[in-house]
Amino acid sequence: MSLASIPMKDPPNDENRSFTTAQMITKKSKKFKNSRRKSILTTDEYDNSSSEGHLQTSASNTASSTEVEDSDLETTPKAKVDTSAFASSESSETESTTPTELKQRISSEKRRKELSKAYRQHRKLRYKQDGSIRSKFADIKSQPRATIFDAEIQFGSKFYGFAVAFWFAVTAFGARVLLEYETTQGSILRSLIVKLMLKDIWKVAATDLAMYLSTYFSVFVQMFVKKGWVNWSTTGWKLIGVFEVWFVGFFIWFARHMEYPWIAKIFLMLHSIVMLMKVHSYSFYNGYLWNITKELKFSEGYLKKHAEDDSLSEEVSNALTSSVEFCKFELSSQSKEYPFPTNISLSNFFMYSMFPTVVYEIDYPRNERIRKHYLFGKIAGIFGVIFLMITIAQQNLYPIVMKCLEMRETLPLWDRIQQYPLIILDTIPPFLSIYILTFYLIWELILNAIAELTCFADREFYRYWWNSVDWNDYARDWNVPIHQFLLRHVYHSSISAFNVSKGSATLITFLLSSVVHELAMWVIFDKLRGYLLLLQMAQLPLIAMSKTPLLKGKPTVGNCIFWFGIVFGPSLMCTMYLVF
């Protein structure tokens, strides 16, 4: 399954590295500290060291780095502002026309033009063309939705009978495989796969619980920021970054150290990646709002201080007023019931951690009650599909795996290459069955069951991925929650934090996804080969090829190429790790 995701639309914040007007004021003031009046604003440059650059707004970094509090803006008698840099005309205090004064006036006019340009760029980031405010979190919006199978394959729909016939066929197939195994091998409950699943199950459960509890570190960091003990812009995001690296590395190492079976190791690894994404989204969502809060205090305080002396130029006044307007909108639009920062609590994070999503929001659409009959059907389906997958794996896949391992140990390379095509063909039927059943198990049954238990109403866990005409469509539609995370926290962040092009951001997104998938293969096979990484990165030239005149406008051909990859790709990848 591909984690890679390419957005369908341009990101709303792909120019976030531009200075806001308030920051431009302070930076230009620092260049002219020999002026007659000194500025109190001393800011650092935009902090691009954070991997979540698109959540670090320039003006909020200005507010977080300045040494001036609101009370200082009101009471400090020595604080002066270099209004000569931005006023429409020079102060009447002096009529000197010395070369130095003339040079300063020319520089002042130049700075005023630069400020106007920065202000126009600033408005493009936060306002749409129609003048309405654009939230940075407008790229993803949750709404009540049902999954495709629930919405379109139900009693009364046109394809309901086909769905019933399909599951009769699946049941008959599973019964045949089960009876054949029972006849030749004995009870399926005593099979090797079942033993592997049950081995060290309580130790694995305790490890998983410890892993989950450790994610509350991110909540305590936000609480410390809320109390003023930690500054998010300078320290908070660094603490989260170090924790995320430790979190994944430690639990992968611990599973290997405890010598858990490979099924337990891959479960812990995948669950740690899911929880990592939850922690990252939660932390940097709230971190962005902390920066917005500081920007609001800074802009309001500066406007209040100079409300009566009329020392601000029109550009500066407009920029600060626009900043106040945007910040108030951004903070109020996140939630009406739990306005920021009242959402920072253990109970809020607990509910978020239970929801089947990895992109944090303060409010999600909820159902009013749990539908018991619906939940029972999903739970029954979970156990039924798992039992069917165990039967297929034990009866059809396990013998092939053992044959591959024997070939690797006994046959020279050339003989393995000669027999390899037959191995792939033998692997395709059971592996494709496991592949499709895994999709149905996770995205239709498990996630729907979790959503029903938590009354989570947004059930768009997948889209029509089976109709994909290229790998771009598949990346978006196969796993919607992961796509949304990569869209917001990898693709958009790469553009804003590193100032890269959209093509480079796409490459970074695919590369990160490929590395994570290769890590999963290392956990399963205990070897690092790079086969899956290369196969997944090969999707990029295939996507480019689909846009050429040869394939563009030919959806049937594109879908055939896509299904060829789905049929052969997983079997090719798995057998390569086993045979070579």
N, C-alpha and C positions, 0 to 999 in steps of 0.2 A: 504494500500500500504506500502510496506516495504522500509524503508530507509537503512536498514542494507546492507552492501556490503562486500564481501570477494574477494580479488584480485585473479586473475588467475595466476599471476606470482610473484616471490619474489620481494620485493621492492629493488630498486637500492641503497638505503641508509640506510640499516638496521644496520650499524655499525658506525653511525656517532658520537658516543660518544668517539671513539678513538681519541687521540690527534694527531694533525698534527705534522710534524717534527719541524716546527718553534716553536710551543707551547711547545714541549718536551724540546727544547733547553732552553727556558726561564725558565721552571719549574725546570729543573735540575740545572740551574745556580743559582737559588735562594737557593738551598739546600747547596751550598758551598760558602756562602758569605764571608767566611774567606780566600778565595783564594787571591793570590797576586794581581790579576787584577779583578776588579768588573764589573759585567755585567750591561748594561743599560736597559736590558729588564725586566720589572716587570709586569707579567701578572697574572690575576686571573684564577681560574679554569673554566673549560667549564661550561657555564651557562645553566643548565638544568631546571631552574625554569620556563622557557617559555614553554607554551603548544605547541609551534611550534618548538620543538627542532631540527627537521631535517632541518630547515631553518637557524639554528644558527651554522655556521661552526666554527670549533675550531680556525683556524688561524685568521678568521675575528674577533672573540672575543679577540684574542691576540692583533690585531691591534687597536681595539676600546678601550681596557683598558690600553694600554701603554701610558705613558706620553711623549713619544718621537715623535715629528713631523718630516716631511721630512727635514725641515731646520735644525733641531737638529742633524739629522744623518750626515749632511754635515758640520756643523759649530761648534759643541760642542767639544772643545778640551779635555775636561775631560772625555768624554765617552770612555770607554774601553770595550772590549768584552773578555769574558773568553774563549779564543781560546784553552787554555790548556785542556779544557774538551772535545774537539772534534778533535784536531789535531792528526795526525797519530803518532807523536812522541812528547816528552816533549820539551819545550823551552830550548834553549841553554844558557839561562841567568844564570842558576845555575846547578851545578853538585852535589848538596847536596843529600845524601842518608840517611838522618835522618828518623826515623820511621814515622814522620808526613808526610814528602815528599813522602815516599814510599806508605803510605796509600792513599795519594791523587792520586798517579799514578794508583794504583789499582782501585780506585773509578772512575778515568777518563776512564779507559778501560771498566769498567762495564757500565758506562753511554754511551760510544760509541756503545756498543752492543745493549743496549736498544734503542738507537737512530736509529740504522739500522733496528731493528724490527719495530719500529714505522713508519719508512719511507716505509717499505714494506706494512704495513697495510694501510697507507695513500694512496698508489697507488691503492690498491684494491677498495677503495671507489670511486675514480675519474677516473679510467681507466678500460676499458674492457680487456678481456684476449688477444685480438688481438692488444692491445696497443693504441687503439683509445680512445678519451676522452668521458666520460659518463656524460651528464648533469643531474642534479638533477631533472629537469623537463621533462626528457625523458619518464616518465611513462605515460604521457598523451599528445597526439599530435592531434590537430585539423586538419581536412582535408575536402574538399568538399564532402558531402554525402547527399543522399536523405533518407527520412524515408522509412520504409519497404513498407507501403501501397502505397506511391507515386511511389516507384521504381518497385514494383512487381504486384500491382493491378491497372493496367492502361489499356487503350484500346490497344489491341494487345497482351496482356499477356494471358497465358493459363487459368488463373482463373478469367479473367475479367467478364465473364458472371455470375459466382457465386457471385461476389461482387455486381453486379447489382441486382440479385435476392434477395440477403440478404437485401439490402436496401429497396427493394419493400416490403419485409416481415416486416421489422422494421416500415416502414411508415404505412402499413396496421394495424399493432398492435397499433401504436400510435394513428391512427385515430379512431380505435375502442374504446380505453380507453378514448379519448377526447370526443367522441360523447356520450358515456355512462355517463361520468361526467356531460356534458352539459344537458343531459336529466334529470338526477336525482338531481343534485346539483346547476346547473346554470353555469354561465360563469367561465371558469378556471382563468380568469384574476382577479376575485374577490375571489379567494381561499385564504386560510390561509397562504400557503407557499409563494404565490406572495406578500401578505401583509407583511410578515416577511422580504422578500427580499428588499422591497421598504421602510420599516420603517427606519427612520433616515438616509436615503441614502446619503444626502448631508453632514451630520455630519461625517458619516463614511468615505466619500471621503476626507473631510478636514483632518481627522485623518491620513488617509493613505498617503496623500501628506506630512504632517508634518513628518511622519515616514520616508518617502523617503528622504526628504531634510536633515534630521539629519544624514544620512549615509555619507554625505560629510565631516563629522568630520574626517573620515579616510584620506581623501585627504589632509586636512589641516595639519594633523600630518606628512604626507609624505613631504609636502612642507616645514614644519619647519625643518625636517631632512635635506632636500636638501639645505636649507639656513644655516645649521649648528647650529640652535637654539636648536635642540633636538637631543640627541644621541639615535639611534634606539635600540642598544644593552642594554642600561641601563634604558632608560625611555620610548622610543617610544612604544615598545611592551606592556608595562604595561598600558599605556594610552589606547591602543586599547582593551586590556583585560577588563579593567574596563568599557569602553564604551559598549562592547558587552553584558556584564551582565546587565548593565542599560538598554540597548536598548530593549532587549526582555522583561525584567521584567516590565519596565515602561508602554509599550504599551498594554501588557496583563492586567495590573492593570487598565489602563485608560479606556479600553473597558468595564471592569466590573464596574468601577466607573460611567461611563456614562449610564450604563444599556442598552447597545446595545442588539439587539436580537441575539440569538445564532449563526445564520448564519453570521452576521457581526463580531461577536467575533472570530469565527473560521477562517474567511477570514483574519482578521487582524493578528491573531496569525500565520497562515501559511505564510503569506506574510512577516511578521517580521523574521521568520526563514530563508526564502529564502534570504532576504536582509542581514541578519546576516552572512550567508555563503559567500555572495558576498564580504562583508566588510572584513571578515577574510582572504579570499583567496587573495584579492587585497593587504591587508596590509602586510601579511607575505611573499608574493611573492616579493614585493618591499623591504621588510626588509631583506630578504635573499640577494638580490642584493646589498644592502647597505653594508652588511658584506663582500661580495665578493670584493666590491670596496675598502674597507679599507684593506683587506688582500692583494690586489694587490699593493696598495701604500706601505704597510709595507715591502713586499717581495722585491719589486723593490728598495726601499730606502736602505734596508740592503745590498742587492747585490751591489749596486752602491758604498756604503761606503767602502766595503771591496774588491772592484774589483782589486785594485792595491797592497794591502799589503799581499795578498795570505795567510790570516790568517784563512780562513774557511776550514774545512775538506771537503772531497768529499761528505759525507753524507748530510751535511748541505747545501752545494752548490747545490746538486741535488734536495733536498727538496724545496729550495727556487725557483730554476729554474722551477721545476714542478708546484709550486704554481702559479708563474707568467703565465706559459703556460695555466694552467687550468682557472685561473681567466679571462684572456683575451678571451679565448674561450667561457666561460659561459656568459660573458657580451655581446660579439658580436653576439652570436648565438640566443639571444632572439628576436632581431628585427634588420632588416637592415634599415628600413625607420625611425623608432623612437628609436634610441639606448638609453639605460638607462643612465641617468635619465630624458631624454626629454619626456618620456611617462607620467611623473607625472604632470598632468594638470587637470583642471576641465572638459575640453572637452573629454579627454580620459576616465575619470571615467564615464562621462555621457553616452558615447557610450557603455562602458562595462556594465553599469547598465541596459541598454535597451536590451542587447543581451540575448537570452534564454540560459544562462549558469551560473554556480556558481563557475567555476574554472577560475581564471584570467590568461590571457596571454596578452602580449603587442599587438601582431598581431593575427588576426583570418582570416580564408579564407572568402572572400566576393564575392557576386554576383555583376555583373555589373549594373543590373537594377531591378526594381520591376515588376514582372509579374502581371498585373492588373487582368486578368481573373482568374489566380490562387488564388490571394488574395481574390477576390470576392467569389470564391467557398468555401474557408476556413471560411470566415466571415459568409456566409449564413449557412454553416454547424454548426457553433457555436450557432447561434440563434435557429436553428432547433433542435439540440441535447438538448440544455438547456430547450426548450419548452417541448420536449418529456420527459425529466427527471422530470420536474415539474409535468407533467400529471401523470406519474407513481407514483411519491411520494405522490401526493395528493389522487389519487384514490386507490392505493393498499397498500402503506406503512403507511400512516397516520392513518387509522382505526386500524391497528395492534399496532401501537405505543400507541394509546389511550387505547386499550385493556390491553396492558402490564402495563401501569401506573395505570389503575383501579385495576388490579390484585395485584399490589404491595401495594396499599392502603387498600384493602378490604380482601384479602385472607391471611391465615396463610402460613408459609413457606412451610410446607409439601404439601399443595394443589397447591401452585405455582410450586413446583418441579414436581408434577404429570402432570400438564398441559403444562409444559415447552417444551417437545419434539414436541407437536403439534404446539406450537408457532414458533419454529425453522423452521418446515416444511412449515408453512404458509409464513414465512419471506423470504425463499430462492429464489423463483422466482422473486419477485420485487427487492430484494436487489442485487441479482446477475446481474439483468439487469442494475440497477443503477451503480454497480461496473464496468461493462464492458463499459458502456456509459461514465463514468467518465474518464476511461483510454483514450478512443477515443477523448473525448472532450479536455482534457489537452494536452496529448502528441502528438496527431496527428493534431488537429485543432488549438488550441490556440498557442502552441509553434511554429507551422509552420507559422501561421499568423504573429506572432511577428518576426520570422526569416525573413519572406519575406519583412516586413516593414523596417527592419534594414539591409537587404541584407546579412544576416548571412548565410553562405553556409554550415556549418557543421550541418546537420539535424539528426544526430544519437541520437535521444532522447530516443529510446527504441530498444531492440533487440527481438529475437524470444522467448519471455518469455513464451508463451503458449506451447512451446515444452520442457519446463524445466522438468528434471528428478529428481531434488531435489531442496531444498530451496536455495542452494548455487547458482545454475543457475538463479533462480528467483531474488535473491538479486542483481545480476549483470545486469540483462536484463530488469527488469521492469521499472526502472528509471535510465537511464544512467547518466544524469547530477549529480544526488545525489550520485550515485556510484562513480563517478570520484572524487567528493569532499571528500567523506569518505576515498577513497583509498589514496589520497595524504595527506590530512590534519588530518586524525584521525588514520588510520591504520599505515601508514609510520611514522607519528609523534610519535605514542605510542612506536614504536620500538626504534626510535632514541632518544627520549627525556627521556623515562623511562627505556630503556634497557630491555624490556620485550621480551618474545618469540613471535613467530608468532601466536601461539594459544592464548596467553594472549591478543595480539593485536586484534585478531578476537573477543574475548570476550568483550573487551572494546568497539569495534565498534558496536557490537550488543546491548550492554547495553545502550550506548548513544542513538542509534536509538530507542530503546524500551522506554527509558525515554521521548524522544520527542513525540513519539506516545501516550504515556500515558498522557502527558501534553495536547495533543489535545483532548483526551477523557474527561479530567477534564474541559477544556474550554466548551465543548459541553454539558456535562451532569451535570456539577457543582458538581461533586462528585469524590472522589479519591478511586478507588477500586483495581487497579493493574491488572485487568483481561487481558487487551491487553499487558501489559508488560510481564506477565507470558506466554501468548500464543506466543508472538514473541520470547522470550528467549527459548521456547520449540523447536524452529527451529534448535537450535544447536545440541541436541541429535538426531533429525531426519536427519540432515546432516551427523552426524557420522554413523548413522544406514545405510544410503545409500551407504557408503563405505565398508560395511561388505560383505562377500561372499553371504549372503542371497539376497541382492539386487543389488550388483555390476554386471554390464554387462547385466542388465535387464531394458532397457530404457522404455519399454511399461508399466511395473509394476510401475516404478518410476514416470512416467507421470500420471498414474492413481491415485497414492497416492497424487501427487501434486494437481491435479484437485479436488480431494476429499477435500483437505484443502481449496482450493479457493472457492468451493461451500458452504461448511459448516462453514468455519472460520469466514468470515465477519458477517454472520447472527448470529452465536453463540456469537461472541463478542458483537454485538450491543444489542441483547436481554438480555444478562447477565447484562449490565448496566441498562436496563429498568426494568427488573423484580426483580433483587436482589439488 
